[in-house]
């Protein structure tokens, strides 16, 4: 879906769009133990390794 809409800008409670050189803060709170994958949703970025798996304890 992202490849079909490459100019889509995400700006809601779960995601932000960050331009090169720009900094933004996104705060999430988790309850309990959970495995989470944080990932870039720009087409091709996840496949290029722009993600991080985190085990929250």
C-alpha distance matrix in Angstrom:
0.0 3.8 5.4 5.2 6.7 8.9 11.7 10.3 13.2 13.4 16.9 17.8 19.9 17.6 16.1 17.4 16.7 19.6 20.7 22.8 26.2 25.2 25.9 24.6 25.5 23.3 25.5 24.6 27.3 27.4 30.1 31.3 30.2 26.5 24.3 21.4 18.8 18.1 15.2 13.8 10.1 10.5 8.8 11.6 13.7 13.4 14.3 17.1 18.5 17.6 18.0 21.1 22.1 24.9 27.4 28.7 32.3
3.8 0.0 3.8 5.3 5.2 5.9 8.8 7.8 10.4 10.9 14.7 16.1 18.4 16.1 13.9 14.6 13.4 16.0 17.0 19.0 22.4 21.6 22.4 21.5 22.6 20.8 23.4 23.0 26.0 26.4 29.4 30.9 29.7 26.1 23.7 20.5 17.6 16.2 13.0 10.8 7.1 6.8 5.7 9.1 10.7 11.2 12.5 14.7 16.2 14.9 15.7 19.1 20.7 23.5 26.3 27.6 31.3
5.4 3.8 0.0 3.8 5.5 5.5 9.2 9.7 12.8 14.1 17.8 19.7 22.1 19.7 17.3 17.6 15.8 17.9 18.1 19.7 23.3 23.1 24.3 23.9 25.4 23.9 26.6 26.3 29.4 29.8 32.8 34.1 32.6 29.0 26.3 23.2 20.0 18.8 15.3 12.9 9.6 8.1 5.3 8.1 10.8 11.9 12.2 14.2 16.5 15.8 17.3 20.9 22.7 25.8 28.8 30.3 34.0
5.2 5.3 3.8 0.0 3.8 6.1 9.1 9.4 13.0 14.6 18.3 20.0 22.7 20.9 18.7 19.0 17.2 19.8 20.0 22.0 25.6 25.0 26.4 25.7 27.2 25.7 28.4 28.1 31.1 31.6 34.5 35.9 34.8 31.1 28.8 25.7 22.8 21.5 18.2 15.8 12.3 11.0 8.9 11.9 14.5 15.5 15.9 18.0 20.3 19.3 20.6 24.1 25.8 28.7 31.5 32.9 36.5
6.7 5.2 5.5 3.8 0.0 3.8 5.6 5.6 9.3 11.4 14.9 17.0 20.1 18.6 16.1 16.0 14.1 16.8 17.1 19.4 23.0 22.1 23.5 22.7 24.4 23.0 25.9 26.0 29.2 30.1 33.2 35.0 34.1 30.6 28.4 25.1 22.3 20.5 17.3 14.6 11.1 9.6 8.8 12.5 14.3 15.7 16.9 18.5 20.4 18.8 20.1 23.5 25.4 28.0 31.0 32.0 35.7
8.9 5.9 5.5 6.1 3.8 0.0 3.8 5.6 8.7 11.1 14.7 17.3 20.3 18.6 15.6 14.8 12.3 14.3 14.1 16.0 19.7 19.2 21.0 20.7 22.8 21.8 25.0 25.5 28.9 30.0 33.3 35.0 34.0 30.5 28.1 24.6 21.5 19.4 15.9 12.7 9.8 7.2 6.7 10.2 11.7 13.9 15.1 16.0 18.1 16.4 18.3 21.9 24.3 26.9 30.2 31.3 35.0
11.7 8.8 9.2 9.1 5.6 3.8 0.0 3.8 6.4 9.7 12.8 15.9 19.2 18.2 15.0 13.6 10.8 12.9 12.4 14.9 18.4 17.5 19.5 19.1 21.5 20.9 24.3 25.1 28.7 30.2 33.6 35.7 35.0 31.7 29.6 26.0 23.1 20.5 17.4 14.0 11.5 9.0 9.8 13.3 14.1 16.4 18.1 18.6 20.5 18.2 20.1 23.4 26.0 28.3 31.5 32.2 36.0
10.3 7.8 9.7 9.4 5.6 5.6 3.8 0.0 3.8 6.6 9.8 12.5 15.9 15.0 12.2 11.3 9.4 12.4 13.0 16.0 19.2 17.6 18.9 17.8 19.7 18.6 21.7 22.3 25.8 27.3 30.5 32.8 32.3 29.1 27.3 23.7 21.1 18.7 15.9 12.9 10.1 8.9 10.3 14.1 14.4 16.0 18.3 19.2 20.5 18.0 19.1 22.2 24.4 26.4 29.5 29.9 33.6
13.2 10.4 12.8 13.0 9.3 8.7 6.4 3.8 0.0 3.8 6.5 9.7 13.1 12.6 9.6 8.0 6.2 9.5 10.6 14.1 16.8 14.7 15.7 14.3 16.2 15.3 18.6 19.6 23.2 25.1 28.5 30.9 30.7 27.7 26.2 22.5 20.2 17.3 15.0 12.1 10.1 9.4 12.1 15.5 14.9 16.4 19.2 19.8 20.5 17.4 18.4 21.1 23.4 25.0 28.1 28.1 31.7
13.4 10.9 14.1 14.6 11.4 11.1 9.7 6.6 3.8 0.0 3.8 6.4 9.5 8.9 6.1 5.5 5.6 9.4 11.8 15.2 17.5 15.0 15.0 12.9 14.0 12.4 15.4 16.1 19.6 21.4 24.7 27.2 27.2 24.3 23.0 19.4 17.5 14.7 13.0 10.8 9.1 9.9 12.9 16.0 14.9 15.7 18.9 19.7 19.8 16.5 16.7 19.0 20.9 22.2 25.0 24.9 28.4
16.9 14.7 17.8 18.3 14.9 14.7 12.8 9.8 6.5 3.8 0.0 3.8 7.1 7.9 5.8 4.8 6.4 9.8 12.5 16.1 17.6 14.5 14.0 11.2 11.9 10.5 13.3 14.5 17.9 20.2 23.5 26.4 26.8 24.3 23.6 19.9 18.6 15.7 14.8 13.1 12.1 13.2 16.4 19.4 17.8 18.5 21.9 22.5 22.1 18.7 18.5 20.2 22.0 22.7 25.3 24.6 27.9
17.8 16.1 19.7 20.0 17.0 17.3 15.9 12.5 9.7 6.4 3.8 0.0 3.8 5.6 5.6 6.7 9.6 12.7 15.9 19.3 20.5 17.3 16.1 12.8 12.3 10.0 11.9 12.3 15.4 17.6 20.6 23.7 24.4 22.1 21.8 18.5 17.8 15.3 15.2 14.4 13.5 15.4 18.5 21.3 19.7 19.6 23.2 24.2 23.3 20.0 19.1 20.3 21.5 21.7 23.9 22.8 25.9
19.9 18.4 22.1 22.7 20.1 20.3 19.2 15.9 13.1 9.5 7.1 3.8 0.0 3.8 6.0 8.1 11.7 14.3 17.8 20.9 21.7 18.4 16.4 12.8 11.2 8.2 9.0 9.0 11.7 14.1 17.0 20.2 21.2 19.2 19.4 16.3 16.4 14.1 15.0 15.1 14.8 17.2 20.4 22.8 20.8 20.2 23.9 24.9 23.5 20.2 18.6 19.2 19.9 19.5 21.4 19.8 22.7
17.6 16.1 19.7 20.9 18.6 18.6 18.2 15.0 12.6 8.9 7.9 5.6 3.8 0.0 3.8 7.2 10.7 13.3 16.9 19.7 20.8 17.9 16.0 12.8 11.2 7.8 8.7 7.9 11.0 12.7 15.9 18.6 19.0 16.6 16.3 12.9 12.7 10.5 11.4 11.9 11.7 14.7 17.7 19.7 17.7 16.7 20.4 21.5 20.0 16.8 15.1 15.6 16.3 16.3 18.3 17.3 20.5
16.1 13.9 17.3 18.7 16.1 15.6 15.0 12.2 9.6 6.1 5.8 5.6 6.0 3.8 0.0 3.8 7.0 9.7 13.3 16.1 17.5 14.8 13.3 10.5 10.1 7.4 9.8 10.2 13.7 15.5 19.0 21.5 21.5 18.8 17.9 14.2 12.9 10.0 9.8 9.2 9.1 11.5 14.8 17.0 14.9 14.6 18.3 19.0 17.9 14.5 13.5 14.8 16.3 16.9 19.6 19.0 22.4
17.4 14.6 17.6 19.0 16.0 14.8 13.6 11.3 8.0 5.5 4.8 6.7 8.1 7.2 3.8 0.0 3.8 6.3 9.9 12.9 14.2 11.3 10.3 7.8 8.6 7.4 10.8 12.3 16.0 18.3 21.9 24.5 24.5 22.0 20.8 17.1 15.5 12.1 11.3 9.7 10.0 11.1 14.8 17.1 14.8 15.4 19.0 19.2 18.4 14.7 14.6 16.2 18.3 19.0 22.0 21.5 24.9
16.7 13.4 15.8 17.2 14.1 12.3 10.8 9.4 6.2 5.6 6.4 9.6 11.7 10.7 7.0 3.8 0.0 3.8 6.6 9.9 11.9 9.5 9.8 8.6 10.7 10.5 14.1 15.8 19.6 21.8 25.4 27.8 27.5 24.8 23.2 19.4 17.2 13.7 12.0 9.2 9.3 9.1 12.9 15.2 13.1 14.6 18.0 17.7 17.5 14.0 14.8 17.0 19.7 20.9 24.2 24.1 27.7
19.6 16.0 17.9 19.8 16.8 14.3 12.9 12.4 9.5 9.4 9.8 12.7 14.3 13.3 9.7 6.3 3.8 0.0 3.8 6.6 8.2 5.9 6.7 6.8 9.8 10.8 14.6 16.8 20.6 22.9 26.7 28.9 28.4 25.9 24.2 20.5 18.2 14.4 12.9 10.1 11.3 10.6 14.2 15.9 13.3 15.3 18.4 17.4 17.1 13.5 14.8 16.9 20.0 21.1 24.5 24.5 28.0
20.7 17.0 18.1 20.0 17.1 14.1 12.4 13.0 10.6 11.8 12.5 15.9 17.8 16.9 13.3 9.9 6.6 3.8 0.0 3.8 6.2 5.3 8.0 9.5 13.0 14.5 18.2 20.6 24.3 26.6 30.4 32.6 31.9 29.4 27.4 23.7 21.1 17.5 15.5 12.3 13.3 11.4 14.6 16.1 13.9 16.6 19.3 17.8 18.1 14.8 16.9 19.3 22.7 24.0 27.6 27.9 31.4
22.8 19.0 19.7 22.0 19.4 16.0 14.9 16.0 14.1 15.2 16.1 19.3 20.9 19.7 16.1 12.9 9.9 6.6 3.8 0.0 3.8 5.5 8.6 11.2 14.6 16.4 20.0 22.4 26.1 28.2 32.0 33.9 32.9 30.5 28.3 24.7 21.9 18.4 16.3 13.3 14.9 12.8 15.6 16.2 13.8 16.8 19.0 16.8 17.3 14.3 16.9 19.1 22.8 24.3 28.0 28.5 31.9
26.2 22.4 23.3 25.6 23.0 19.7 18.4 19.2 16.8 17.5 17.6 20.5 21.7 20.8 17.5 14.2 11.9 8.2 6.2 3.8 0.0 3.8 6.8 10.2 13.6 16.2 19.6 22.4 25.9 28.3 32.1 34.0 33.2 31.1 29.2 25.7 23.3 19.7 18.2 15.7 17.8 16.2 19.2 19.6 16.8 19.5 21.9 19.5 19.4 16.3 18.5 20.2 23.8 24.8 28.4 28.6 31.8
25.2 21.6 23.1 25.0 22.1 19.2 17.5 17.6 14.7 15.0 14.5 17.3 18.4 17.9 14.8 11.3 9.5 5.9 5.3 5.5 3.8 0.0 3.8 6.8 10.5 13.1 16.6 19.6 23.2 25.8 29.6 31.8 31.4 29.4 27.8 24.2 22.2 18.4 17.3 14.9 16.8 15.7 19.1 20.2 17.3 19.6 22.5 20.6 20.2 16.7 18.3 19.8 23.2 23.8 27.3 27.1 30.2
25.9 22.4 24.3 26.4 23.5 21.0 19.5 18.9 15.7 15.0 14.0 16.1 16.4 16.0 13.3 10.3 9.8 6.7 8.0 8.6 6.8 3.8 0.0 3.8 7.0 10.1 13.3 16.5 19.9 22.6 26.3 28.6 28.3 26.6 25.3 21.9 20.3 16.5 16.2 14.6 16.8 16.6 20.3 21.2 18.0 19.6 22.8 21.1 20.0 16.4 17.3 18.1 21.2 21.3 24.6 24.0 27.0
24.6 21.5 23.9 25.7 22.7 20.7 19.1 17.8 14.3 12.9 11.2 12.8 12.8 12.8 10.5 7.8 8.6 6.8 9.5 11.2 10.2 6.8 3.8 0.0 3.8 6.7 10.1 13.3 16.8 19.8 23.4 26.0 26.1 24.3 23.4 20.0 18.8 15.1 15.2 14.0 15.9 16.4 20.2 21.5 18.4 19.5 23.0 21.9 20.6 16.8 17.0 17.6 20.3 20.1 23.1 22.2 25.2
25.5 22.6 25.4 27.2 24.4 22.8 21.5 19.7 16.2 14.0 11.9 12.3 11.2 11.2 10.1 8.6 10.7 9.8 13.0 14.6 13.6 10.5 7.0 3.8 0.0 3.8 6.5 10.0 13.2 16.4 19.9 22.6 22.9 21.5 21.0 17.8 17.3 13.9 15.0 14.6 16.7 18.0 21.7 22.9 19.7 20.1 23.7 23.0 21.1 17.4 16.8 16.7 18.8 18.0 20.6 19.2 22.0
23.3 20.8 23.9 25.7 23.0 21.8 20.9 18.6 15.3 12.4 10.5 10.0 8.2 7.8 7.4 7.4 10.5 10.8 14.5 16.4 16.2 13.1 10.1 6.7 3.8 0.0 3.8 6.7 10.3 13.2 16.9 19.6 20.0 18.4 18.1 14.8 14.6 11.5 12.9 13.2 14.9 16.9 20.5 21.9 18.8 18.6 22.3 22.2 20.2 16.6 15.3 15.1 16.7 15.8 18.2 16.8 19.7
25.5 23.4 26.6 28.4 25.9 25.0 24.3 21.7 18.6 15.4 13.3 11.9 9.0 8.7 9.8 10.8 14.1 14.6 18.2 20.0 19.6 16.6 13.3 10.1 6.5 3.8 0.0 3.8 6.8 10.1 13.6 16.5 17.3 16.2 16.6 13.9 14.6 12.2 14.6 15.6 17.4 19.9 23.3 24.5 21.4 20.6 24.4 24.4 22.0 18.7 16.7 15.7 16.5 14.9 16.6 14.5 17.0
24.6 23.0 26.3 28.1 26.0 25.5 25.1 22.3 19.6 16.1 14.5 12.3 9.0 7.9 10.2 12.3 15.8 16.8 20.6 22.4 22.4 19.6 16.5 13.3 10.0 6.7 3.8 0.0 3.8 6.7 10.2 13.1 14.0 12.8 13.6 11.2 12.6 11.0 13.9 15.7 17.2 20.2 23.3 24.4 21.5 20.1 23.7 24.3 21.7 18.7 16.1 14.8 14.8 13.0 14.2 11.9 14.4
27.3 26.0 29.4 31.1 29.2 28.9 28.7 25.8 23.2 19.6 17.9 15.4 11.7 11.0 13.7 16.0 19.6 20.6 24.3 26.1 25.9 23.2 19.9 16.8 13.2 10.3 6.8 3.8 0.0 3.8 6.9 10.0 11.6 11.4 13.1 11.7 14.1 13.4 16.7 18.9 20.4 23.6 26.5 27.5 24.6 22.8 26.3 27.0 24.2 21.5 18.6 16.7 15.9 13.4 13.6 10.5 12.2
27.4 26.4 29.8 31.6 30.1 30.0 30.2 27.3 25.1 21.4 20.2 17.6 14.1 12.7 15.5 18.3 21.8 22.9 26.6 28.2 28.3 25.8 22.6 19.8 16.4 13.2 10.1 6.7 3.8 0.0 3.8 6.5 8.0 7.9 10.3 9.7 12.9 13.2 16.8 19.6 21.0 24.4 27.0 27.7 25.0 22.7 25.9 26.9 23.9 21.7 18.4 16.2 14.5 11.8 11.1 8.0 9.4
30.1 29.4 32.8 34.5 33.2 33.3 33.6 30.5 28.5 24.7 23.5 20.6 17.0 15.9 19.0 21.9 25.4 26.7 30.4 32.0 32.1 29.6 26.3 23.4 19.9 16.9 13.6 10.2 6.9 3.8 0.0 3.8 6.8 8.1 11.4 12.1 15.6 16.5 20.1 23.0 24.3 27.9 30.2 30.9 28.3 25.8 28.8 30.0 26.9 25.0 21.5 19.1 17.0 14.0 12.4 9.1 9.1
31.3 30.9 34.1 35.9 35.0 35.0 35.7 32.8 30.9 27.2 26.4 23.7 20.2 18.6 21.5 24.5 27.8 28.9 32.6 33.9 34.0 31.8 28.6 26.0 22.6 19.6 16.5 13.1 10.0 6.5 3.8 0.0 3.8 6.4 10.1 11.9 15.7 17.4 21.0 24.3 25.7 29.3 31.4 31.6 29.1 26.3 29.0 30.2 27.0 25.5 21.9 19.1 16.4 13.3 10.8 7.8 6.7
30.2 29.7 32.6 34.8 34.1 34.0 35.0 32.3 30.7 27.2 26.8 24.4 21.2 19.0 21.5 24.5 27.5 28.4 31.9 32.9 33.2 31.4 28.3 26.1 22.9 20.0 17.3 14.0 11.6 8.0 6.8 3.8 0.0 3.8 7.2 9.7 13.5 15.7 19.2 22.8 24.4 27.9 29.7 29.6 27.1 24.1 26.5 27.8 24.4 23.3 19.6 16.6 13.5 10.6 7.5 5.4 4.6
26.5 26.1 29.0 31.1 30.6 30.5 31.7 29.1 27.7 24.3 24.3 22.1 19.2 16.6 18.8 22.0 24.8 25.9 29.4 30.5 31.1 29.4 26.6 24.3 21.5 18.4 16.2 12.8 11.4 7.9 8.1 6.4 3.8 0.0 3.8 6.3 10.1 12.6 15.9 19.5 20.9 24.6 26.2 26.0 23.8 20.6 23.0 24.5 21.3 20.3 16.5 13.9 10.7 8.4 6.1 5.3 6.9
24.3 23.7 26.3 28.8 28.4 28.1 29.6 27.3 26.2 23.0 23.6 21.8 19.4 16.3 17.9 20.8 23.2 24.2 27.4 28.3 29.2 27.8 25.3 23.4 21.0 18.1 16.6 13.6 13.1 10.3 11.4 10.1 7.2 3.8 0.0 3.8 7.0 10.1 13.2 16.9 18.4 21.9 23.3 22.8 20.6 17.3 19.4 20.9 17.7 17.0 13.2 10.7 7.2 5.8 4.5 6.0 8.7
21.4 20.5 23.2 25.7 25.1 24.6 26.0 23.7 22.5 19.4 19.9 18.5 16.3 12.9 14.2 17.1 19.4 20.5 23.7 24.7 25.7 24.2 21.9 20.0 17.8 14.8 13.9 11.2 11.7 9.7 12.1 11.9 9.7 6.3 3.8 0.0 3.8 6.4 9.7 13.3 14.9 18.4 20.1 19.9 17.5 14.4 17.0 18.4 15.4 14.1 10.4 8.3 5.8 5.2 6.4 7.4 10.9
18.8 17.6 20.0 22.8 22.3 21.5 23.1 21.1 20.2 17.5 18.6 17.8 16.4 12.7 12.9 15.5 17.2 18.2 21.1 21.9 23.3 22.2 20.3 18.8 17.3 14.6 14.6 12.6 14.1 12.9 15.6 15.7 13.5 10.1 7.0 3.8 0.0 3.8 6.2 10.0 11.8 15.1 16.5 16.1 13.7 10.6 13.3 14.7 11.7 10.5 6.8 5.6 4.3 6.1 8.8 10.5 14.2
18.1 16.2 18.8 21.5 20.5 19.4 20.5 18.7 17.3 14.7 15.7 15.3 14.1 10.5 10.0 12.1 13.7 14.4 17.5 18.4 19.7 18.4 16.5 15.1 13.9 11.5 12.2 11.0 13.4 13.2 16.5 17.4 15.7 12.6 10.1 6.4 3.8 0.0 3.8 7.2 9.6 12.7 14.9 14.8 11.9 9.6 13.0 13.7 11.0 8.6 5.4 5.2 6.4 7.8 11.1 12.1 15.9
15.2 13.0 15.3 18.2 17.3 15.9 17.4 15.9 15.0 13.0 14.8 15.2 15.0 11.4 9.8 11.3 12.0 12.9 15.5 16.3 18.2 17.3 16.2 15.2 15.0 12.9 14.6 13.9 16.7 16.8 20.1 21.0 19.2 15.9 13.2 9.7 6.2 3.8 0.0 3.8 6.2 9.1 11.1 11.1 8.3 6.2 9.9 10.7 8.7 6.1 4.1 6.5 8.6 11.0 14.4 15.8 19.6
13.8 10.8 12.9 15.8 14.6 12.7 14.0 12.9 12.1 10.8 13.1 14.4 15.1 11.9 9.2 9.7 9.2 10.1 12.3 13.3 15.7 14.9 14.6 14.0 14.6 13.2 15.6 15.7 18.9 19.6 23.0 24.3 22.8 19.5 16.9 13.3 10.0 7.2 3.8 0.0 3.8 5.7 8.4 8.9 6.0 5.8 9.5 9.9 9.0 5.8 6.3 9.4 12.1 14.5 18.0 19.3 23.0
10.1 7.1 9.6 12.3 11.1 9.8 11.5 10.1 10.1 9.1 12.1 13.5 14.8 11.7 9.1 10.0 9.3 11.3 13.3 14.9 17.8 16.8 16.8 15.9 16.7 14.9 17.4 17.2 20.4 21.0 24.3 25.7 24.4 20.9 18.4 14.9 11.8 9.6 6.2 3.8 0.0 3.8 6.1 8.1 6.8 6.7 9.9 11.2 11.3 8.9 9.3 12.5 14.6 17.1 20.4 21.5 25.3
10.5 6.8 8.1 11.0 9.6 7.2 9.0 8.9 9.4 9.9 13.2 15.4 17.2 14.7 11.5 11.1 9.1 10.6 11.4 12.8 16.2 15.7 16.6 16.4 18.0 16.9 19.9 20.2 23.6 24.4 27.9 29.3 27.9 24.6 21.9 18.4 15.1 12.7 9.1 5.7 3.8 0.0 3.8 6.3 5.6 7.6 9.9 10.5 11.7 9.4 11.2 14.8 17.4 20.1 23.5 24.8 28.6
8.8 5.7 5.3 8.9 8.8 6.7 9.8 10.3 12.1 12.9 16.4 18.5 20.4 17.7 14.8 14.8 12.9 14.2 14.6 15.6 19.2 19.1 20.3 20.2 21.7 20.5 23.3 23.3 26.5 27.0 30.2 31.4 29.7 26.2 23.3 20.1 16.5 14.9 11.1 8.4 6.1 3.8 0.0 3.8 5.7 7.5 8.4 9.6 11.7 10.7 12.6 16.4 18.7 21.8 25.1 26.8 30.5
11.6 9.1 8.1 11.9 12.5 10.2 13.3 14.1 15.5 16.0 19.4 21.3 22.8 19.7 17.0 17.1 15.2 15.9 16.1 16.2 19.6 20.2 21.2 21.5 22.9 21.9 24.5 24.4 27.5 27.7 30.9 31.6 29.6 26.0 22.8 19.9 16.1 14.8 11.1 8.9 8.1 6.3 3.8 0.0 3.8 5.7 5.3 6.2 8.9 8.9 11.3 15.1 17.5 20.9 24.2 26.3 30.1
13.7 10.7 10.8 14.5 14.3 11.7 14.1 14.4 14.9 14.9 17.8 19.7 20.8 17.7 14.9 14.8 13.1 13.3 13.9 13.8 16.8 17.3 18.0 18.4 19.7 18.8 21.4 21.5 24.6 25.0 28.3 29.1 27.1 23.8 20.6 17.5 13.7 11.9 8.3 6.0 6.8 5.6 5.7 3.8 0.0 3.8 5.4 4.9 6.5 5.4 8.2 11.9 14.8 18.0 21.5 23.5 27.2
13.4 11.2 11.9 15.5 15.7 13.9 16.4 16.0 16.4 15.7 18.5 19.6 20.2 16.7 14.6 15.4 14.6 15.3 16.6 16.8 19.5 19.6 19.6 19.5 20.1 18.6 20.6 20.1 22.8 22.7 25.8 26.3 24.1 20.6 17.3 14.4 10.6 9.6 6.2 5.8 6.7 7.6 7.5 5.7 3.8 0.0 3.8 5.3 5.2 4.8 5.9 9.6 11.8 15.2 18.5 20.7 24.4
14.3 12.5 12.2 15.9 16.9 15.1 18.1 18.3 19.2 18.9 21.9 23.2 23.9 20.4 18.3 19.0 18.0 18.4 19.3 19.0 21.9 22.5 22.8 23.0 23.7 22.3 24.4 23.7 26.3 25.9 28.8 29.0 26.5 23.0 19.4 17.0 13.3 13.0 9.9 9.5 9.9 9.9 8.4 5.3 5.4 3.8 0.0 3.8 5.4 7.2 8.7 12.0 13.8 17.6 20.6 23.3 26.8
17.1 14.7 14.2 18.0 18.5 16.0 18.6 19.2 19.8 19.7 22.5 24.2 24.9 21.5 19.0 19.2 17.7 17.4 17.8 16.8 19.5 20.6 21.1 21.9 23.0 22.2 24.4 24.3 27.0 26.9 30.0 30.2 27.8 24.5 20.9 18.4 14.7 13.7 10.7 9.9 11.2 10.5 9.6 6.2 4.9 5.3 3.8 0.0 3.8 5.9 8.7 11.9 14.5 18.0 21.4 23.9 27.5
18.5 16.2 16.5 20.3 20.4 18.1 20.5 20.5 20.5 19.8 22.1 23.3 23.5 20.0 17.9 18.4 17.5 17.1 18.1 17.3 19.4 20.2 20.0 20.6 21.1 20.2 22.0 21.7 24.2 23.9 26.9 27.0 24.4 21.3 17.7 15.4 11.7 11.0 8.7 9.0 11.3 11.7 11.7 8.9 6.5 5.2 5.4 3.8 0.0 3.8 5.6 8.3 10.9 14.4 17.8 20.4 23.8
17.6 14.9 15.8 19.3 18.8 16.4 18.2 18.0 17.4 16.5 18.7 20.0 20.2 16.8 14.5 14.7 14.0 13.5 14.8 14.3 16.3 16.7 16.4 16.8 17.4 16.6 18.7 18.7 21.5 21.7 25.0 25.5 23.3 20.3 17.0 14.1 10.5 8.6 6.1 5.8 8.9 9.4 10.7 8.9 5.4 4.8 7.2 5.9 3.8 0.0 3.8 7.1 10.5 13.5 17.1 19.2 22.8
18.0 15.7 17.3 20.6 20.1 18.3 20.1 19.1 18.4 16.7 18.5 19.1 18.6 15.1 13.5 14.6 14.8 14.8 16.9 16.9 18.5 18.3 17.3 17.0 16.8 15.3 16.7 16.1 18.6 18.4 21.5 21.9 19.6 16.5 13.2 10.4 6.8 5.4 4.1 6.3 9.3 11.2 12.6 11.3 8.2 5.9 8.7 8.7 5.6 3.8 0.0 3.8 6.9 9.9 13.5 15.6 19.2
21.1 19.1 20.9 24.1 23.5 21.9 23.4 22.2 21.1 19.0 20.2 20.3 19.2 15.6 14.8 16.2 17.0 16.9 19.3 19.1 20.2 19.8 18.1 17.6 16.7 15.1 15.7 14.8 16.7 16.2 19.1 19.1 16.6 13.9 10.7 8.3 5.6 5.2 6.5 9.4 12.5 14.8 16.4 15.1 11.9 9.6 12.0 11.9 8.3 7.1 3.8 0.0 3.8 6.4 10.1 12.3 15.8
22.1 20.7 22.7 25.8 25.4 24.3 26.0 24.4 23.4 20.9 22.0 21.5 19.9 16.3 16.3 18.3 19.7 20.0 22.7 22.8 23.8 23.2 21.2 20.3 18.8 16.7 16.5 14.8 15.9 14.5 17.0 16.4 13.5 10.7 7.2 5.8 4.3 6.4 8.6 12.1 14.6 17.4 18.7 17.5 14.8 11.8 13.8 14.5 10.9 10.5 6.9 3.8 0.0 3.8 6.9 9.7 13.1
24.9 23.5 25.8 28.7 28.0 26.9 28.3 26.4 25.0 22.2 22.7 21.7 19.5 16.3 16.9 19.0 20.9 21.1 24.0 24.3 24.8 23.8 21.3 20.1 18.0 15.8 14.9 13.0 13.4 11.8 14.0 13.3 10.6 8.4 5.8 5.2 6.1 7.8 11.0 14.5 17.1 20.1 21.8 20.9 18.0 15.2 17.6 18.0 14.4 13.5 9.9 6.4 3.8 0.0 3.8 6.1 9.5
27.4 26.3 28.8 31.5 31.0 30.2 31.5 29.5 28.1 25.0 25.3 23.9 21.4 18.3 19.6 22.0 24.2 24.5 27.6 28.0 28.4 27.3 24.6 23.1 20.6 18.2 16.6 14.2 13.6 11.1 12.4 10.8 7.5 6.1 4.5 6.4 8.8 11.1 14.4 18.0 20.4 23.5 25.1 24.2 21.5 18.5 20.6 21.4 17.8 17.1 13.5 10.1 6.9 3.8 0.0 3.8 6.4
28.7 27.6 30.3 32.9 32.0 31.3 32.2 29.9 28.1 24.9 24.6 22.8 19.8 17.3 19.0 21.5 24.1 24.5 27.9 28.5 28.6 27.1 24.0 22.2 19.2 16.8 14.5 11.9 10.5 8.0 9.1 7.8 5.4 5.3 6.0 7.4 10.5 12.1 15.8 19.3 21.5 24.8 26.8 26.3 23.5 20.7 23.3 23.9 20.4 19.2 15.6 12.3 9.7 6.1 3.8 0.0 3.8
32.3 31.3 34.0 36.5 35.7 35.0 36.0 33.6 31.7 28.4 27.9 25.9 22.7 20.5 22.4 24.9 27.7 28.0 31.4 31.9 31.8 30.2 27.0 25.2 22.0 19.7 17.0 14.4 12.2 9.4 9.1 6.7 4.6 6.9 8.7 10.9 14.2 15.9 19.6 23.0 25.3 28.6 30.5 30.1 27.2 24.4 26.8 27.5 23.8 22.8 19.2 15.8 13.1 9.5 6.4 3.8 0.0
